[in-house]
């Protein structure tokens, strides 16, 4: 079986997987629609190449609505970068591997400047 680099995030593990995580967490908020599997392939590829610097998660379908309200998410897919549970960056819309990698790189550069 292939190792997955993407964690499913739900209310029971949110604190452990996101809030207490030392690395930034890239989180996909997206309903399971016709584009979902394409986005998961992109997310999986990015997760594998960035495994040491960040954790990658997928919001459980039932958790999306609550999360949308808490974070003011207006559309999906939305990619969030959270640090200790706090939003630090957001990208709205379908992504390919290059755009998602650029999003992560921009965040990393900003973070380095701020530290």
N, C-alpha and C positions, 0 to 999 in steps of 0.2 A: 504494500500500500504506500502511496506517495505521502510524504510528510507535508502537512499543511502549515503554512506560516501565518495564516489568518485565524484569529480567535473570534468566536461568536460571543458578543457582549450582551448580557441581559441583566435585569435588575439584581439578581442574586450574586453576580460576579463583578458588577461594575466597579465597586470600591477596590476590590483586589486587583483586577486587570487594568484599571484606568487610573484611579485616584492614587493608589499606593505604588504604582509603577514608576520607577526612577527615570526610564527613558521616555521621550515623547511618544504619544500614541496617535497613529493615523487611524481615523475611524470613518468608515463608510456608512452613511445613512441613506438607504435606498430600498424601496419596496421590491418585491420579487416579481418584476415585470419582464417584458421581452428582452430588454437590454441588460438584465441582471447578470446573466452568465458571462457575457462579454466583459462587463466591468469586474467580475470576480477573477477572470483570467488576468486582467491587467493588475488588479490588486494583489493577486498571488505572486505575480512576477516581481512587482515592486517590493513586496514583503520579503521575498527571498533575497533580493539583492541588497536590501537595507536592514537585514535581520539584526545586525549588531548595534545599529544606531537608533532604531525605533521599533516599537511593537505595532502591529497592524491588527485592527479589529473590524468586525462587521456587526452593526446593531441588529439584534434579533428582531424579526418582523413585528412582533407584538410590542416591542419597546420603542419603536419609531415614533408613534404619536406622542407619547409622553416626553420623549427627548426633543421632538420638534417644538413643543410648547416651552420646555425649559430653556432651550437655546435659540428660540426664534427662527427656526429653520423654515424657510418659505417654499423651497423647491427641492427636488431630488433629481439625481443624486447630489448629495452634499458630502464633501470630504472635509473632515475637521482634523486639526492637529491639536491635541490636548496635552497639557503638561500638568501633572498631578490633578487631573480632573477639570482644569480650567482651559477654556478655548484660547488658543494663541494664533491660529490661522484657519482660513476657510476658503474652499474652492467649490463653486457651484457648477454643475453640469457634467456631462459625460466626459470621461478622460481616456486618453491613450497612455501608453507607458511613458512616452516622452513628456507629456504635459504633467503627469503626476510626479515624475522624477524632478521636473523643474520646480513644481510646487514645494516639494520636500527640500530641494536645494536652496530655494529662496528663504524658506523658514530657517534652515540651518545657518545660512549666512547672517540673517537678522539676529538670530540667537547668539551667534559668536560675537557680533558687534556689541550686543547688550551686556555680555558677560564680562 
